[in-house]
Amino acid sequence: MLKLKTWLLTTVLVSLSMGAQALPKIGEAVPGFSLPDAQGKTHQLADYKDKVVVLEWTNHDCPFVRKHYDSNNMQQLQKTYTEKGVVWLSIVSSALGKQGHVSPEQAQELTLSRDASPSAVLLDPDGAVGRAYGAKTTPHMYVIDKGTLRYMDGIDSIPSSDSADIPNAEPYLQTALDAVLAGEEVAKPMTRPYGCSVKY
């Protein structure tokens, strides 16, 4: 019960602190946030102010998300870039009773069963953080470099739910991350996000 109260208080505080903020823009500072993970630990974006951070909006019931997890594409990206020091935060903004909503225990089980490798799975059931970032789809990807938004939108260029399309797609997220880690400009900092709508 104490964990639940802490979780609800955290999400209420996030809502209040983000209510009047404009959506993030490429090259500008991103909104700060504080969210609990599936183990009940609170993560603040400020904790990673000197890091490259990926935000991945996710919904395990969405066929576009399943495309990238069933093919092991998302897990491979997570593993590759967390090994390079990137902080990868998977965020669930599905509201209670909506598709993709998970309890902390369900989130932990999904991570284990899919052999996923995010740094943490964050729970945003009131959608405050998702709305603050303008997250529209699952997946919807963001790359933050030391607090500045460097990339946002699609994981790749083919907006389908067919995993056979992954090898033929332009890997927008991967290309952006490689550029950021190399200290270079991102050639395509904004693309088209695709997937299921975030279930706020």
C-alpha positions, 0 to 999 in steps of 0.5 A: 500500500505504501508503494502504491501511495508513493507511486500515485504521489509521484505521478501527481507531482509530475502532473503538477510540475509539467502542466504548463510546459511547452513540448520539447524541441530539437536542440533545446532542453527537455522537461525534467521528470521523476517516475517510479520503475517496475521495482519501485525505485524513483528515477529522475531525468536529472540523475542522467544529466551527463548521459545520453538517454533514450526514451522508448514509449512502449505498449506490449499489446501493440503489434508495432511494438511486438514487431520490434520485440518478437524479432529481437530488434528492440532488445538488440538495440537496448543491449548494444547501446546500454553497453556503450553507456547509454541510459535506456528508459522504456516508458509505459503511459497506458492508463489503467484499463487501457491497452498496454497498462501494466502493474509493476509485477507485469512490467518485470515479467515482460522484461524477463520473458522478452529478455529485454535490456532497458536500464529501467521500465518506468510507469507513467499511468496518468500519462503526465510524462508522455503528454509533456513529451508529446509521445503519440505512438508506441514505439515513439523514440527520443534521444537526449544528450546531456539534457538536450533533445537531439532526436525524436520520432520513429524507430525506423523508416517503414511504418508497418507491423511486419518484422520482415521490413526491419532489415530494409528500413532506414534505422533512424534511431540507430543512426541518430544514436551513432551520431550523438555518441560520435559527437556529430550532428544528427542528419535527420533529427525529426522523422515520422513516428508510427505505431499504435496511439499512446493509450492515455 
